[in-house]
Amino acid sequence: MSKNTINYLLENKSKFSREILIDELRKAGYEEKDIIESVNMVYDNVSMQDSRKKPTSFWDFKNKKLYINKVEKIVNFIVGMLLPWLTLCIIAAIEDDLAWLTLFIYIALLIYFKSRRYYIYRGLLINLIILAVIVAIGFSLLLLNISMFRF
């Protein structure tokens, strides 16, 4: 961690977004490790010891994710959108009667990812909202069809 990167971030964090400042530091030739430590120090008010944490990989679900760029956010959001469908397919392939179990897994995933992977959580939440809208539309169309054919 260099004083130059910390000073640069402190001076410009109110003017530019975190991602832009990180990109500028990369373009200036600073090492990724120095950039991450400096960003942790400036934005998260982390002490010098705690700022030596490594960025989390995609597969590290035990620790809170430190998002460095938009690609990581987009990938995690897409995973959040697809995870319930993958879970449903796996459970349905095992046993058709266990498809209701997906709801409980879905709720558990929402609770688990809210504190660790915010963008996976957002993907799960958006997926749930879209599913609720589709079910509401389908149910209303079903009621409309039933009421149209009554004599």
C-alpha positions in Angstrom: 0.0 0.0 0.0 1.5 3.3 -1.0 0.9 6.7 0.3 0.4 8.0 -3.2 -2.5 5.8 -3.9 -4.1 6.6 -0.6 -3.6 10.4 -1.1 -5.0 10.1 -4.6 -8.1 8.3 -3.4 -8.7 10.6 -0.5 -8.4 13.7 -2.7 -10.7 12.4 -5.5 -13.2 10.1 -3.8 -15.8 12.9 -3.5 -15.4 13.8 -7.2 -15.3 10.4 -8.9 -16.8 6.9 -8.4 -14.7 4.2 -6.8 -14.5 2.2 -10.1 -13.2 5.2 -12.1 -10.5 5.9 -9.5 -9.4 2.2 -9.5 -9.2 2.2 -13.3 -7.1 5.3 -13.2 -4.7 3.8 -10.7 -4.4 0.7 -12.9 -3.7 2.9 -15.9 -1.0 4.7 -13.9 0.7 1.3 -13.3 0.1 0.7 -9.7 0.1 -3.0 -8.6 -3.3 -4.6 -8.0 -2.4 -5.5 -4.4 -1.6 -1.8 -3.6 -4.8 -0.6 -5.2 -7.0 -3.1 -3.3 -5.3 -2.3 0.0 -5.6 1.4 -0.6 -9.3 1.2 -1.6 -10.0 -0.9 1.5 -8.2 1.7 3.7 -9.9 4.7 2.2 -13.4 3.5 1.5 -14.0 1.0 4.3 -12.0 2.9 7.0 -10.1 -0.3 7.7 -7.1 -0.3 9.9 -3.7 -1.1 8.4 -3.8 -4.7 9.6 -7.3 -5.4 8.2 -6.5 -3.8 4.8 -4.2 -6.7 4.0 -7.1 -9.0 3.2 -7.1 -10.5 -0.2 -10.0 -9.8 -2.6 -12.5 -12.7 -2.4 -12.8 -15.0 -5.3 -16.1 -15.9 -6.8 -16.1 -19.3 -5.0 -15.4 -17.8 -1.5 -18.9 -17.8 -0.1 -17.8 -17.6 3.6 -16.6 -14.0 3.5 -18.3 -10.9 2.4 -17.5 -10.1 -1.3 -15.3 -7.0 -2.1 -16.5 -6.0 -5.5 -13.7 -4.3 -7.5 -15.3 -3.8 -10.9 -18.6 -4.0 -12.7 -17.9 -7.3 -14.3 -17.9 -9.0 -10.9 -21.2 -7.3 -10.0 -22.8 -8.4 -13.3 -21.7 -12.0 -13.0 -23.0 -12.2 -9.4 -26.3 -10.7 -10.5 -26.7 -13.2 -13.3 -25.8 -16.0 -11.0 -28.6 -14.7 -8.6 -31.0 -14.7 -11.5 -30.2 -18.3 -12.6 -29.6 -20.0 -9.3 -33.3 -20.6 -8.4 -33.9 -22.2 -11.8 -30.8 -24.4 -11.5 -31.9 -25.5 -8.0 -35.4 -26.3 -9.3 -34.1 -28.3 -12.2 -31.8 -30.4 -9.9 -34.6 -31.0 -7.3 -37.1 -31.8 -10.0 -34.7 -34.3 -11.6 -34.3 -36.0 -8.3 -37.9 -36.2 -7.4 -41.0 -34.4 -8.8 -42.7 -34.3 -5.4 -39.8 -32.3 -3.9 -40.2 -29.2 -6.1 -41.8 -27.3 -3.2 -38.4 -27.7 -1.4 -37.1 -25.0 -3.9 -39.1 -22.4 -2.0 -37.3 -23.1 1.3 -33.9 -23.2 -0.4 -34.8 -19.9 -2.2 -35.6 -18.2 1.2 -32.4 -19.6 2.7 -30.4 -18.3 -0.2 -31.9 -14.9 0.1 -31.1 -14.7 3.8 -27.6 -16.1 3.3 -26.5 -13.9 0.4 -27.9 -10.7 1.7 -25.0 -10.1 4.0 -22.3 -11.8 1.9 -23.0 -11.3 -1.8 -25.2 -8.3 -2.3 -25.5 -8.6 -6.1 -26.4 -12.3 -6.0 -29.1 -11.2 -3.4 -30.3 -8.6 -5.8 -30.5 -11.1 -8.6 -32.5 -13.5 -6.4 -34.8 -10.7 -5.4 -35.4 -9.4 -8.9 -36.1 -13.0 -10.0 -38.7 -13.4 -7.2 -40.4 -10.2 -8.2 -40.5 -11.2 -11.9 -41.9 -14.6 -10.9 -44.6 -13.0 -8.7 -45.6 -10.7 -11.6 -45.8 -13.7 -14.0 -47.9 -15.7 -11.6 -50.2 -12.8 -10.9 -50.7 -12.2 -14.7 -51.3 -15.9 -15.3 -53.8 -16.1 -12.4 -55.7 -13.1 -13.6 -55.8 -14.5 -17.1 -57.1 -17.8 -15.7 -59.8 -16.0 -13.8 -60.7 -14.0 -16.9 -60.9 -17.1 -19.0 -63.1 -18.9 -16.4 -65.5 -15.9 -16.1 -65.8 -15.5 -19.9 -67.1 -19.0 -20.5 -69.7 -19.1 -17.8 -73.3 -19.2 -18.9 
